[in-house]
């Protein structure tokens, strides 16, 4: 039986969707050989991801891969994520971490470093594609378990609590409801279904929320909502 790594190499690397002219995203799959658990992702007919390039540690060749997004699959992001960032150097591609690790501190550090975070067993292939697409527009995607870890990952001091409440007081009741759901990892469509609103209405509310919180998108909004402090990877 062929390994998932062999399948990725034979079906996706250097190929294009339906033999057409290259379009869409190139994803670097940074993980040990044979360690990618999703042999059926990305699908050959994926409308957004045209190429997946396996990249084993120490990730030599990553800078020349032409990757739009890097997906890091590892057991311990506290070790592998810094190693990956070192290999990336000045490369500006966003990162999505895929891991079984649910440690709150690890999730917080990855999120503060600008990486999306998906916990194994807590997402589907569609969510993985959504995380990659979100990364390309500056949004950081979290699976539900990662959101729980982020929410619980920082000590809640009185000063932090007061600062968060002052910030939240800037929002209307509806906007607070939307932020509560956004901070659990739901997207605009899922939030709309929960609140019985159209996706367009949710997105309009999110635009207003971002302006009130003085943030550029969902990642910074969630960080502020939860009282975390964002940092930017150089």
N, C-alpha and C positions, 0 to 999 in steps of 0.2 A: 504494500500500500504506500502511495506517495505521501510524503509529509506535506503539511500546509505550506511550508516554506517553498518546497518544490512547485507546488501548485501556483503560488503567488508568482514565482519566478517565470514559470512557463506561460502563464495566462496573461499576466499584466505588465511585467517589466518590459519597457520599450515598445509596448503595443498601444494601439489607439482603439477607441470604441468603434466597433463594427467596421474596422479598417479605414475609417474616415480620417480626414486631416486632423492632427492633434488639436484638441481643445479641452477646456476644463482644467481641473487641478491635478498637479503632481504631488503625491504624498510619499514622504520618506517614512518607512516603517522601521523604527529604531528598536531592535530587540535581538536577543540571541537567536542564532539559527535554529529553526524548528520550534521557536517559542511563541509564534503568532497563533493564537487560538481560533481565529476566524477565517477558515479557508475560503469561505464564500463571500468575503469582503475584501476589497470592493468588488461588486459584481461586474462582469464584463460589459454589461449594458448600463452601468451607472451613468446617469445623465450629467453628473458634476465632476466625478473623479475619473480621469483618463488613464492615470498611470500610478502604480505603487512600486516603490524602489526599496527592497529590503536593505537594511543597513545594520550590520552587527557591530557590537562594541569592539574597539573603541571609536566606532563611527567614522573611520577614515573615509574620505570621499564625500562626506555629507555636504560640505560647502559647495562642491561642484555638482551636486545632484539635481539642481534646479527645482528643488521641492518648494511648493507653496506653503505646505503645512507639514510639521513633523509629528508623527504619532509615536510616542515612547511607550513600549510595553515592557514592564519590569515588575519584579517582586517587591523591591524596596526603593521607592522614589527618592528617599533621603540620600541614597548613594548614587543612583543612576541619573537623577535629574541634574545635579551639579556636573556630573561627567559629561552629559549631553550638552549642556550649555557651554562648557569649555570647548568641546569639539565644534560647536556651532560658531563660536567666536563672534564676528560682526554680522553673521547671518541673521536676517530679520524675520525669518519665517516663524509663525506662532507654533506653540507646542500643545498637544493634547496628551495627557498621561492616562494610560490604561493599566490598571493594577488591581490585585486583590487586597491591597493594603487599605485599611479603614482608619488608621491612626489619625486622630484629629490634628495633631501638630504637623504631621506630614502634609495633610490636605491643605492646611492653612498656608504653609510655606510655599507649596506649589501654586496655589491660587494667588498669593501675593506676588509670586514671580511671573504671573501672567499666563499660567498654563491651565487649560481645561483639565478636568479630573473625572474619569469614569471608573467606578469600582466594578470589578468583574462580578458577573451574576446580577448586576443592577441596571443593565441597559440592554438594548437590542441593536441589531445592525443599523437600523434606521436612525437610532439615537447617535450612533457612532458617526454616521454620515452628517447628521445635524451638527454634531460637535465640530467636525472638520469645517463645514460651511460657515458656522458661526465664528470660528477662529479667523477666517479670512476677512471678516468685517469688524474685527476688534472686539467681539463678544467672547466671554469665557463660559464654556458650557460645563455644567456639573451634573452628574447623575444624582438621584435622590439621596443615596447614602453619603455621597461626598458633601451634599448640602447640609445634612445633619451634622457631619463632622465639623464643617466650617462654622455652623451656628454654635456648636458646643466647644470650639477649640480655643477660645480666648477667655481669660478670667473676667467675670463681670464685677467691676469695681464701682463704687458709688459715682465717681467722676465720669466713668465711661457711660454708666446708665443715664446720668443727667444729660450728657452730650448727645446721646442717641435720641433721647426723648425730645430734646429741643429740635433736633433735625427732623424727627418724625412729625412734629407738630406743624411743620410747613406743608404737610400733605393733607388732602381731603380724606374723608372716610373711605371713599371708593379707591383713591390712590393708595391708601394704606393696605386695603385688601389686596390690591394688585401686587404691591411690594412683598407682602407676606407670601404670596404664591410664587412670585419670581424668585424669592430667596430659598424656595424648596426645590428649585431646578426646573420648574414648569416654564414652557415657552408661551408666546402670545396666544397661540391657538388653544392650548390646553387651559390657560387662564380664562379665556373667553368662554369655554365650555363650562368651567366651574362656576363662573359668575353670570352665565347666561347673557354674555355680551358678544358682539361681533369681534372678529380679530382686528378689524380696522379701528374699532372703538378702543380696544386694549392698547393698540400701538399708539394711538393718539394720546391716551392717558400716560403711556410710558414716556413719550416725548415731553409732556408737561412735567412729569416726575424728574426726568433728567435735568431739565432746566431749573427746577426748584432746588434740586440737590447739588447743582453745579457740577455735573459729571458728564462724561462723554458717551456712556452707554451702560448696559446692564451690569457689567463686571464691577465698575466703580460704584454703581448704585447699590448693589448688594453688599459690597464692602462697607460702605457708609451706613447702610441700614442695619448691619450687624455689628457696627462699632469697630470694624477692622481697619487697618491702615494700609492702603495700597502702596506698592513699590513697583518701579519700572525697571525691567532688565535692560542694561546697556547693550 
